[in-house]
Every structure is written in C-alpha cells, then in structure tokens.
Amino acid sequence: MNNMEVRELMYGLCIFLFLVLCSFHQSCAQADLPLPYTLTPEQMMLYTRQYKAERFPDNRPKVSDRILERMKLVTCEEAWGVLQEQGYPNQYQGKWVMTHENPVLVGRAVTCDFIPYRADVADVVTEQGKARGLEGRDKHWIMDQLTTGDVLVADLMDRQIGGAFIGDNLANMIYKKTGTGLVIWGGARDLAGILELKDFVVFNRNWDPSTSNTYDKTMIIGYNTPISIGRAAVMPGDVVLGLREGIVFIPAHLALEVVETSEWTRLKDEFGHSRLQAGIYTAGQIDAAWTEAITQDFRTWLRAHMKNLPQEQQEMIKRQDWFR
C-alpha cells in the first residue's frame, strides 16, 4: 500500500468516526433531558413495536418523508375510518383555533406534557438542566431537539389564558427547525407576528396576550411520552394530520395503510366520475356497493391507467391478488 492509499484510508476512517460520534451525540442529546418522564430508547421501541421501519436515534418512529407528503391529500374522514377499523377510536380531536383558514399540517409528533408548577420538583429539574449545560427553561430544551418534519404536540392542560406556550420568537425558531407547525392543547400569544410565517400552521385553543408567568405557572413533566390531547391519545412518532375540521393522530405503523386507503378511494372516485360522465352507469350503481361487473370494469380501467399513476400507487395495485 503506497502513501496515497494510506492517506485515503485514514481520511475515510476519520470521516467514519466523525459520523459515529455525531450520531452518538445526537442520541445522547435526545435522551438526556432532565425531565421526570421520558421514554428510554428501549421503552420507545417496546411501546411502538408494531412499527417496523426507520427510527430516530432515540427510537422514535420516523415515518418516511414520502409517506408524509402523500398524507397531505388524506381527509380526516379517511384517516378516522381506517383507525376505527383497526381499533383506535381515540385519535381525533376537533374544536381548535387555527392560523390558517384551510390548514394542512402533517408531520411526526414530538410530545410534551405539562402539570401545574410545583417548586420542589421544578427546582430539581432546573438544577439538573444547569448541570448539563442546558439554557433557558424546560420548553426550550424540547424545542432544541426538534428536526425537519417534526410537529411539537403540547398538552398544556387546556390552559387558554396564561398558557402562552409560544409567541412569535419561539414560533420563528420552531418553524426554522421543523418547517411544519405546532399543536397546543392550550393558549398561545403574538398572533400577528406568527401570521408573518406564511407556512407555519398552529392549532391551539385560544389566542391571549398574557404570558406564561401572568397567572399560575406551569412546568413540563414529560417529553416524548404518551399524552392526551382532548379526547385523543398521542404517542411520539404518530403522524399528525391537521385539517380544517380537526386533527387526527395516526399511529406510525398505520400511516401507510391510511395513505393507501385514501389513494384507493380517490382512484375509485375518478373511475366512478368518468363512468358517470360517459353515461355508462347510473348514480345509483356507482354510489352503492359495486356489482362484480363494475368491479371488473374498475380493475380493467386501473390496468389501462397504470402508467400514468405515481410509482407508489402502481406498486400498491400490483400487490393486489387480482392483478397477478
């Protein structure tokens, strides 16, 4: 081995070690916040064990960017229907105020859980945070962990006045890190400043000028743990689907099924509309349970249109028993 080859080998080894150390540092940072309730990587894997794909270093499910993009066309009713069939009746919450008239918020949930402020517990959290070199207060530590595609979901005990989970400064920081938005079961402030972020979608319960120190204070007790948002149960890594009518929190292992069910519905609708416009079937035939003849016609129509469909939909169709 000549000197050039040795140098190239050493350079490659240094790059490899650097990436390993960066991954280790990120894993430690995500798992080492001084909050009383945080799922360990082992617990995260256990409680989300039905999810079999990629994960973050702390084992939070990392539903793919492509599935998230496809999720933006799903309706609340389509997602809710799949979850009902799969035995998840507590994944939807309505009754929000929003920054956008017709919002579309999609991303991977990062959860945090508040309780009323208690000095003895808060003192320990603050001391440990300082010992670990963390700056600011508990909510800042969590916001520092966010990454692209995350949606921070905060159970602020429905505190609509004096909650003020964010103002425009923190909104700018969260938007820069995630590119998505925010869900707060409680209040926020600085609506005018937040509206300047055109693509930053916030679902919360109330806008109020009060700060988080105006009335009784709160503190975060849990990070990336199971939380409740109204009547919905939320896990870290759930896919957040926020639309005008409300929010569906989709377990990570069901995200692909929700997306594909929605895509099947849209394909059937396109077929039905085209056949109605051509006068081939009546509204009663298309709007009822399809006969075997209509089903076979739909399958023939799918084969004829395959080449014009996105690759994921082509693969979805090819997996059907009738296609073989």
Contacts in CASP RR format, 6 or more apart in sequence:
PFRMAT RR
TARGET T0000
AUTHOR 0000-0000-0000
METHOD contacts of the structure
MODEL  1
MNNMEVRELMYGLCIFLFLVLCSFHQSCAQADLPLPYTLTPEQMMLYTRQ
YKAERFPDNRPKVSDRILERMKLVTCEEAWGVLQEQGYPNQYQGKWVMTH
ENPVLVGRAVTCDFIPYRADVADVVTEQGKARGLEGRDKHWIMDQLTTGD
VLVADLMDRQIGGAFIGDNLANMIYKKTGTGLVIWGGARDLAGILELKDF
VVFNRNWDPSTSNTYDKTMIIGYNTPISIGRAAVMPGDVVLGLREGIVFI
PAHLALEVVETSEWTRLKDEFGHSRLQAGIYTAGQIDAAWTEAITQDFRT
WLRAHMKNLPQEQQEMIKRQDWFR
1 9 0 8 1.000
23 57 0 8 1.000
26 57 0 8 1.000
27 41 0 8 1.000
27 57 0 8 1.000
27 58 0 8 1.000
29 145 0 8 1.000
30 56 0 8 1.000
30 57 0 8 1.000
30 58 0 8 1.000
30 145 0 8 1.000
31 38 0 8 1.000
31 40 0 8 1.000
31 41 0 8 1.000
31 57 0 8 1.000
31 58 0 8 1.000
32 132 0 8 1.000
33 134 0 8 1.000
33 141 0 8 1.000
33 142 0 8 1.000
33 145 0 8 1.000
33 223 0 8 1.000
34 124 0 8 1.000
34 125 0 8 1.000
34 128 0 8 1.000
34 129 0 8 1.000
34 131 0 8 1.000
34 132 0 8 1.000
34 134 0 8 1.000
35 125 0 8 1.000
35 138 0 8 1.000
35 141 0 8 1.000
35 220 0 8 1.000
35 221 0 8 1.000
35 222 0 8 1.000
35 223 0 8 1.000
36 121 0 8 1.000
36 125 0 8 1.000
36 221 0 8 1.000
36 222 0 8 1.000
37 113 0 8 1.000
37 221 0 8 1.000
37 222 0 8 1.000
37 223 0 8 1.000
37 225 0 8 1.000
38 222 0 8 1.000
38 223 0 8 1.000
38 224 0 8 1.000
38 225 0 8 1.000
39 47 0 8 1.000
39 58 0 8 1.000
39 224 0 8 1.000
39 225 0 8 1.000
39 236 0 8 1.000
41 57 0 8 1.000
41 58 0 8 1.000
41 59 0 8 1.000
42 59 0 8 1.000
44 58 0 8 1.000
44 59 0 8 1.000
44 60 0 8 1.000
44 224 0 8 1.000
44 236 0 8 1.000
45 55 0 8 1.000
45 59 0 8 1.000
47 226 0 8 1.000
47 235 0 8 1.000
48 59 0 8 1.000
48 60 0 8 1.000
48 61 0 8 1.000
48 235 0 8 1.000
48 236 0 8 1.000
48 237 0 8 1.000
48 251 0 8 1.000
48 252 0 8 1.000
48 253 0 8 1.000
50 251 0 8 1.000
50 253 0 8 1.000
51 61 0 8 1.000
51 251 0 8 1.000
51 252 0 8 1.000
51 253 0 8 1.000
52 253 0 8 1.000
53 61 0 8 1.000
53 62 0 8 1.000
53 63 0 8 1.000
53 64 0 8 1.000
53 252 0 8 1.000
54 61 0 8 1.000
54 62 0 8 1.000
54 64 0 8 1.000
55 61 0 8 1.000
55 62 0 8 1.000
56 62 0 8 1.000
56 147 0 8 1.000
58 224 0 8 1.000
60 108 0 8 1.000
60 110 0 8 1.000
60 224 0 8 1.000
60 236 0 8 1.000
60 237 0 8 1.000
61 108 0 8 1.000
61 236 0 8 1.000
61 237 0 8 1.000
61 252 0 8 1.000
61 253 0 8 1.000
62 108 0 8 1.000
62 237 0 8 1.000
63 107 0 8 1.000
63 108 0 8 1.000
63 237 0 8 1.000
63 239 0 8 1.000
63 252 0 8 1.000
63 255 0 8 1.000
65 149 0 8 1.000
66 312 0 8 1.000
67 239 0 8 1.000
67 255 0 8 1.000
67 256 0 8 1.000
67 259 0 8 1.000
68 106 0 8 1.000
68 107 0 8 1.000
68 108 0 8 1.000
68 149 0 8 1.000
68 239 0 8 1.000
69 106 0 8 1.000
70 259 0 8 1.000
70 263 0 8 1.000
70 312 0 8 1.000
71 106 0 8 1.000
71 107 0 8 1.000
71 239 0 8 1.000
71 241 0 8 1.000
71 250 0 8 1.000
71 255 0 8 1.000
71 258 0 8 1.000
71 259 0 8 1.000
72 104 0 8 1.000
72 106 0 8 1.000
73 262 0 8 1.000
73 263 0 8 1.000
73 266 0 8 1.000
74 241 0 8 1.000
74 258 0 8 1.000
74 259 0 8 1.000
74 262 0 8 1.000
75 243 0 8 1.000
75 262 0 8 1.000
76 92 0 8 1.000
76 241 0 8 1.000
76 242 0 8 1.000
76 243 0 8 1.000
76 245 0 8 1.000
76 246 0 8 1.000
76 248 0 8 1.000
78 258 0 8 1.000
78 261 0 8 1.000
78 262 0 8 1.000
78 265 0 8 1.000
79 91 0 8 1.000
79 241 0 8 1.000
79 248 0 8 1.000
79 250 0 8 1.000
79 258 0 8 1.000
79 262 0 8 1.000
80 91 0 8 1.000
80 92 0 8 1.000
80 248 0 8 1.000
82 254 0 8 1.000
82 257 0 8 1.000
82 258 0 8 1.000
82 261 0 8 1.000
83 89 0 8 1.000
83 91 0 8 1.000
83 92 0 8 1.000
83 248 0 8 1.000
83 250 0 8 1.000
83 251 0 8 1.000
83 254 0 8 1.000
83 258 0 8 1.000
86 254 0 8 1.000
86 257 0 8 1.000
88 251 0 8 1.000
88 254 0 8 1.000
90 231 0 8 1.000
90 232 0 8 1.000
90 233 0 8 1.000
91 232 0 8 1.000
91 233 0 8 1.000
91 248 0 8 1.000
91 249 0 8 1.000
91 250 0 8 1.000
91 251 0 8 1.000
92 231 0 8 1.000
92 232 0 8 1.000
92 246 0 8 1.000
92 247 0 8 1.000
92 248 0 8 1.000
92 249 0 8 1.000
93 229 0 8 1.000
93 230 0 8 1.000
93 231 0 8 1.000
93 232 0 8 1.000
93 246 0 8 1.000
93 247 0 8 1.000
93 249 0 8 1.000
94 245 0 8 1.000
94 246 0 8 1.000
94 247 0 8 1.000
95 205 0 8 1.000
95 246 0 8 1.000
96 203 0 8 1.000
96 204 0 8 1.000
96 205 0 8 1.000
96 246 0 8 1.000
96 247 0 8 1.000
97 203 0 8 1.000
97 204 0 8 1.000
97 205 0 8 1.000
97 206 0 8 1.000
97 207 0 8 1.000
98 201 0 8 1.000
98 202 0 8 1.000
98 203 0 8 1.000
98 204 0 8 1.000
98 244 0 8 1.000
99 191 0 8 1.000
99 194 0 8 1.000
99 195 0 8 1.000
99 200 0 8 1.000
99 201 0 8 1.000
99 202 0 8 1.000
100 201 0 8 1.000
101 244 0 8 1.000
102 243 0 8 1.000
102 244 0 8 1.000
103 201 0 8 1.000
103 203 0 8 1.000
103 242 0 8 1.000
103 243 0 8 1.000
103 244 0 8 1.000
104 201 0 8 1.000
104 242 0 8 1.000
104 243 0 8 1.000
105 151 0 8 1.000
105 180 0 8 1.000
105 181 0 8 1.000
105 183 0 8 1.000
105 201 0 8 1.000
105 203 0 8 1.000
105 240 0 8 1.000
105 241 0 8 1.000
105 242 0 8 1.000
105 243 0 8 1.000
105 247 0 8 1.000
106 151 0 8 1.000
106 180 0 8 1.000
106 239 0 8 1.000
106 240 0 8 1.000
106 241 0 8 1.000
106 242 0 8 1.000
107 149 0 8 1.000
107 150 0 8 1.000
107 151 0 8 1.000
107 180 0 8 1.000
107 239 0 8 1.000
107 240 0 8 1.000
108 149 0 8 1.000
108 150 0 8 1.000
108 151 0 8 1.000
108 237 0 8 1.000
108 238 0 8 1.000
108 239 0 8 1.000
108 240 0 8 1.000
108 252 0 8 1.000
109 150 0 8 1.000
109 151 0 8 1.000
109 153 0 8 1.000
109 234 0 8 1.000
109 235 0 8 1.000
109 236 0 8 1.000
109 237 0 8 1.000
109 238 0 8 1.000
109 239 0 8 1.000
109 240 0 8 1.000
109 249 0 8 1.000
110 142 0 8 1.000
110 145 0 8 1.000
110 146 0 8 1.000
110 150 0 8 1.000
110 151 0 8 1.000
110 152 0 8 1.000
110 153 0 8 1.000
110 224 0 8 1.000
110 236 0 8 1.000
110 237 0 8 1.000
111 153 0 8 1.000
111 154 0 8 1.000
111 155 0 8 1.000
111 222 0 8 1.000
111 223 0 8 1.000
111 224 0 8 1.000
111 225 0 8 1.000
111 226 0 8 1.000
111 227 0 8 1.000
111 234 0 8 1.000
111 235 0 8 1.000
111 236 0 8 1.000
112 139 0 8 1.000
112 142 0 8 1.000
112 152 0 8 1.000
112 153 0 8 1.000
112 154 0 8 1.000
112 155 0 8 1.000
112 220 0 8 1.000
112 222 0 8 1.000
112 223 0 8 1.000
112 224 0 8 1.000
112 227 0 8 1.000
113 154 0 8 1.000
113 155 0 8 1.000
113 220 0 8 1.000
113 221 0 8 1.000
113 222 0 8 1.000
113 223 0 8 1.000
113 225 0 8 1.000
113 227 0 8 1.000
114 154 0 8 1.000
114 155 0 8 1.000
114 156 0 8 1.000
114 157 0 8 1.000
114 159 0 8 1.000
114 218 0 8 1.000
114 219 0 8 1.000
114 220 0 8 1.000
114 221 0 8 1.000
115 157 0 8 1.000
115 218 0 8 1.000
115 219 0 8 1.000
115 221 0 8 1.000
116 157 0 8 1.000
116 216 0 8 1.000
116 217 0 8 1.000
116 218 0 8 1.000
116 219 0 8 1.000
117 216 0 8 1.000
117 217 0 8 1.000
117 218 0 8 1.000
117 219 0 8 1.000
118 219 0 8 1.000
121 219 0 8 1.000
121 221 0 8 1.000
122 219 0 8 1.000
125 138 0 8 1.000
125 219 0 8 1.000
126 137 0 8 1.000
129 141 0 8 1.000
134 140 0 8 1.000
134 141 0 8 1.000
138 219 0 8 1.000
138 220 0 8 1.000
139 154 0 8 1.000
139 165 0 8 1.000
139 170 0 8 1.000
139 220 0 8 1.000
140 170 0 8 1.000
142 152 0 8 1.000
142 220 0 8 1.000
142 223 0 8 1.000
143 152 0 8 1.000
143 170 0 8 1.000
143 173 0 8 1.000
143 174 0 8 1.000
143 177 0 8 1.000
146 152 0 8 1.000
146 174 0 8 1.000
146 177 0 8 1.000
146 178 0 8 1.000
147 177 0 8 1.000
147 178 0 8 1.000
148 177 0 8 1.000
148 178 0 8 1.000
148 179 0 8 1.000
149 178 0 8 1.000
149 179 0 8 1.000
149 180 0 8 1.000
150 177 0 8 1.000
150 178 0 8 1.000
150 180 0 8 1.000
151 178 0 8 1.000
151 180 0 8 1.000
151 181 0 8 1.000
151 182 0 8 1.000
151 183 0 8 1.000
151 240 0 8 1.000
152 174 0 8 1.000
152 178 0 8 1.000
152 181 0 8 1.000
152 182 0 8 1.000
152 183 0 8 1.000
153 183 0 8 1.000
153 227 0 8 1.000
153 229 0 8 1.000
153 234 0 8 1.000
153 240 0 8 1.000
153 249 0 8 1.000
154 165 0 8 1.000
154 182 0 8 1.000
154 183 0 8 1.000
154 184 0 8 1.000
154 185 0 8 1.000
154 186 0 8 1.000
155 185 0 8 1.000
155 227 0 8 1.000
155 228 0 8 1.000
155 229 0 8 1.000
156 163 0 8 1.000
156 165 0 8 1.000
156 184 0 8 1.000
156 185 0 8 1.000
156 186 0 8 1.000
156 187 0 8 1.000
156 218 0 8 1.000
157 185 0 8 1.000
157 186 0 8 1.000
157 218 0 8 1.000
158 185 0 8 1.000
158 186 0 8 1.000
158 205 0 8 1.000
158 230 0 8 1.000
159 186 0 8 1.000
159 187 0 8 1.000
159 218 0 8 1.000
160 186 0 8 1.000
160 187 0 8 1.000
160 205 0 8 1.000
160 206 0 8 1.000
160 208 0 8 1.000
161 187 0 8 1.000
161 206 0 8 1.000
161 208 0 8 1.000
161 210 0 8 1.000
161 214 0 8 1.000
161 215 0 8 1.000
162 187 0 8 1.000
162 208 0 8 1.000
162 210 0 8 1.000
162 211 0 8 1.000
162 212 0 8 1.000
162 214 0 8 1.000
162 215 0 8 1.000
163 186 0 8 1.000
163 187 0 8 1.000
163 188 0 8 1.000
163 208 0 8 1.000
163 210 0 8 1.000
163 212 0 8 1.000
163 215 0 8 1.000
163 218 0 8 1.000
164 187 0 8 1.000
164 188 0 8 1.000
164 189 0 8 1.000
164 208 0 8 1.000
164 210 0 8 1.000
164 211 0 8 1.000
164 212 0 8 1.000
164 214 0 8 1.000
165 182 0 8 1.000
165 184 0 8 1.000
165 186 0 8 1.000
165 187 0 8 1.000
165 188 0 8 1.000
165 204 0 8 1.000
165 212 0 8 1.000
166 174 0 8 1.000
166 182 0 8 1.000
166 184 0 8 1.000
166 188 0 8 1.000
166 189 0 8 1.000
166 190 0 8 1.000
166 194 0 8 1.000
166 202 0 8 1.000
167 188 0 8 1.000
167 189 0 8 1.000
167 190 0 8 1.000
167 193 0 8 1.000
167 194 0 8 1.000
168 190 0 8 1.000
168 192 0 8 1.000
168 193 0 8 1.000
168 194 0 8 1.000
168 196 0 8 1.000
169 190 0 8 1.000
171 182 0 8 1.000
171 190 0 8 1.000
171 193 0 8 1.000
171 194 0 8 1.000
171 197 0 8 1.000
171 200 0 8 1.000
171 202 0 8 1.000
172 197 0 8 1.000
174 181 0 8 1.000
174 182 0 8 1.000
174 200 0 8 1.000
175 181 0 8 1.000
175 197 0 8 1.000
175 199 0 8 1.000
175 200 0 8 1.000
179 199 0 8 1.000
179 200 0 8 1.000
180 200 0 8 1.000
180 201 0 8 1.000
181 200 0 8 1.000
181 201 0 8 1.000
181 202 0 8 1.000
182 200 0 8 1.000
182 201 0 8 1.000
182 202 0 8 1.000
182 203 0 8 1.000
182 204 0 8 1.000
183 202 0 8 1.000
183 203 0 8 1.000
183 204 0 8 1.000
183 229 0 8 1.000
183 240 0 8 1.000
183 247 0 8 1.000
184 202 0 8 1.000
184 203 0 8 1.000
184 204 0 8 1.000
184 205 0 8 1.000
185 204 0 8 1.000
185 205 0 8 1.000
185 229 0 8 1.000
185 230 0 8 1.000
186 204 0 8 1.000
186 205 0 8 1.000
186 206 0 8 1.000
187 204 0 8 1.000
187 205 0 8 1.000
187 206 0 8 1.000
187 207 0 8 1.000
187 208 0 8 1.000
188 194 0 8 1.000
188 202 0 8 1.000
188 204 0 8 1.000
188 206 0 8 1.000
188 207 0 8 1.000
188 208 0 8 1.000
189 207 0 8 1.000
189 208 0 8 1.000
189 209 0 8 1.000
189 210 0 8 1.000
189 211 0 8 1.000
191 207 0 8 1.000
194 200 0 8 1.000
194 202 0 8 1.000
201 242 0 8 1.000
203 242 0 8 1.000
203 246 0 8 1.000
203 247 0 8 1.000
212 218 0 8 1.000
224 236 0 8 1.000
225 236 0 8 1.000
226 233 0 8 1.000
226 234 0 8 1.000
226 235 0 8 1.000
227 233 0 8 1.000
227 234 0 8 1.000
228 234 0 8 1.000
229 247 0 8 1.000
229 249 0 8 1.000
232 247 0 8 1.000
232 249 0 8 1.000
233 249 0 8 1.000
234 249 0 8 1.000
235 249 0 8 1.000
235 251 0 8 1.000
235 252 0 8 1.000
237 252 0 8 1.000
238 249 0 8 1.000
238 250 0 8 1.000
238 251 0 8 1.000
238 252 0 8 1.000
239 249 0 8 1.000
239 250 0 8 1.000
239 252 0 8 1.000
239 255 0 8 1.000
239 258 0 8 1.000
240 247 0 8 1.000
240 248 0 8 1.000
240 249 0 8 1.000
240 250 0 8 1.000
241 247 0 8 1.000
241 248 0 8 1.000
241 249 0 8 1.000
241 250 0 8 1.000
242 248 0 8 1.000
250 258 0 8 1.000
260 316 0 8 1.000
263 312 0 8 1.000
263 313 0 8 1.000
263 316 0 8 1.000
264 316 0 8 1.000
267 302 0 8 1.000
267 313 0 8 1.000
268 298 0 8 1.000
271 298 0 8 1.000
271 301 0 8 1.000
271 302 0 8 1.000
272 281 0 8 1.000
272 286 0 8 1.000
274 301 0 8 1.000
275 281 0 8 1.000
275 286 0 8 1.000
275 297 0 8 1.000
276 282 0 8 1.000
276 283 0 8 1.000
276 286 0 8 1.000
281 294 0 8 1.000
285 291 0 8 1.000
285 294 0 8 1.000
286 294 0 8 1.000
290 298 0 8 1.000
299 322 0 8 1.000
299 323 0 8 1.000
302 317 0 8 1.000
303 323 0 8 1.000
306 314 0 8 1.000
306 317 0 8 1.000
309 317 0 8 1.000
317 323 0 8 1.000
END
